Structure formats: C-alpha cells, structure tokens
C-alpha cells in the first residue's frame, strides 16, 4: 500500500497530453488548445465610441454658443481650455448620426457635433465622445453640460488585440468565454489535444444489467452508469465492453480487446485478493507493468494501475474496486484527473481542493486518507459542509447524495460542527 501522492507521481509519467486533432469550434468546448491561436482582426476594428453620446472636438467649445449661467462669456472665461466639469455649458448643431455597424469614414463638420452610438467608428476630426447624460440629449442642437478631456470615451483601434497577435496560447482551456473569443475571430476549427478513448469492462458473475431482475446473490451493475455520466461531463466518450464472468480465459480475451482500442481501460471488480480476482494476473500476462496495487485511501484501497505498450502506444489501465463508493472515490481522485491530464489540463493530486466549515460532526481517520461524501452549499463567503452518514463503501445511497468529498487526513481526530475542513467538489 502506498501513499496517494506517490501513486499520483507514478501515474504522471504516463499522462502526457495526447496528440493534436482539429475539431470544429463548437465541438471544442472543454478541450485544451494544442497550438496557439492568432487574432484575425484588430479589436476594436477602428477607433470607436465607448458610449452613446456625441462626438466632437476640443475646438468646438471655443466656436460654440455658451448657454446657461455662464452667459455669453462662459466659454471665454475658461480660456478655450479643454476641461472637466461645469460652467454653464455650450451648444452645437447636431450634423447627423453615426450608428454601430456603420463603416469608418464619417467626418465631423467644423463647428458641430455628431450623435454617436456605442461601438460606432469615431468620425474624422473628432477626438472625444460626450456621454448622453452630460448633455440635454438634443437632436437638432445639443447642449454640452460637461466636456471631457481628449480621448474620453474612445476605444482605440487594436487596444484589445492587434491582428496577428497571439489570441490564446497553447495549453489554454477552452472555456465558455474562450468559445466566444474564437467566434469573434472567426476560427471555424481549432487544434486541441485529443480526448482519450476510454473503455469499461465490468467483471463478476454476480453482476447483471440494470434492466434485469437480480437473482439470489446477484446485483445490478451501477458502475457503468456512473462512469458513463462522469466521463461525459469531461466530453469523453466511454465504450462499454460488457460484463466478463469470473473466468481467467474470458477476462483475458475481453481485456486484450479493450487494450487494442482504448487509451485508457477501466476494469471494475476483480482487484482484491479473492480466489476469483484475476485482473492483476491477466494484466501481467498481457505485458502491462503494475504502477501500484493498493493505495492508502478509504474507501478504494484495492486500486490497481498498470501501463503497457500496445500497438506502439502506451495504454493505461485502472483496476477499480467492486463497491460503488470505492469506485466513485477512485474515479474522482485518480481516474478523472488522469483523463484530464491526457486532454492537456494540469490537474494534480486533490486538484480543486477548497476550504470549508463543518456544519455537522465529522469522523477522524487512522492510517489512511479518509474521504467522506458530503453535501456543500455556500453561505456568504463560507462553504458549509455537511458530512453524509455512511455505512461503508457499499452504501450507494449515501455516496450518491454527496456533492463533494470531505478529506480527512491520516491521524486526524474527529471534529465538531464549526471547525474548518477541506473538501473536493465533485459536481
């Protein structure tokens, strides 16, 4: 039995990102860029208005008619300077409208203003935009009540990114926001690290399909539905290889077929020390080198990992325990981060662990790292953690309620409500 951090270290040498493939933009969400992407245009495409308002130039203040409390000398009193604030204001004729979507090329006539919309190109001769709220919003003539400095409310061409500059680097995860960025630059396809091909083989004479009525001593297969759902959340397709009986020859045949087609093979059951637990023996016979065979976690101690070259590429195998709570814990702690590393993400041991506060008592741990299903919710800045009482790794009802795993390190004493804790969110 080895420490989980050591188990993860042994896995890392087999988790280099998979080769690149080109996929359509809308199929790339959640993937990781294998090559940098360049901007295809300047953003903004021109000097544009950042506000709905009026485009004008500094000279228009000196050429305009003062209005309001400043009298006829209002503008002169400011000495023609471009200032911020007050006076009695001044008014100008409105020479037209520049709308968002208009091409660049409009010109500001001397002695006037142009009404302008957010995102519209700044007309030649203008050097600032006065927001609507700093005017009387006139359409034929406009009273400017407050004049901003040169460049105010103007977005400069290419200030976000210039055409040809790096838009996203290799290794960037394609989040929902990144998808919008790709669309803005017209990238129809992108090079991303391939998603691993994953196969699942369920073992055990006692296991029947969920649709079947279990006989005496039998139970329905729950692992397939859990792993299908969990893998799909990563954008990974999982191929089911069916159920293998507790016969060494049949298990070998199924495992060999799975290794031929998958980057990662998951095998549930058959990894303990019972008379019919043949997984380790079969993997060794097929040339798969064991990385570890037991990890100091609870539940999930009998977790097997092996790697072997098949068809010129290394295949990774996880032999998962038989109990549902143990399968789920092993998936969240090892299988999921391994799959994400193959996709180009940078997950590590307990990646995503966050601090919380217990809202109910939590058990202590002895020699192994204990992972307890927990329900979590946010109360202001606090993450409130409620451990779910469980009868053990076979208690699927308790495990299924968990939205996080409460981590209890070895040697940790039992804790009371209100004490700090650490949890790994799993939804």
Secondary structure by P-SEA (a helix, b strand, c coil): cccaaaaaaaacccccccbbbbbcccccccccccbbbbbcccccccccccccbbbbccccccccccccccccccccccccccccccccbbbbbbccccccccccbbbbcccccccccccccccccccccccccccccccccccccccccccccccccccccccccccccccccccaaaaaaaaaacccccccccccbbbbbbbccccccccccccccccccaaaaaaaaaaaaacbbbbbcccccccaaaaaaaaaaaaacccbbbbcccccccccccaaaaaaaaccccccccccccccccbbbbbbbcccbbbbbbbccccaaaaaaaaaccaaaaaaaaaccccccccbbbbbbbcbbbbbbcccbbbbbbbbbbccccbbbbbcccccccaaaaaaaccbbbbbccccccccccccbbbbbcc
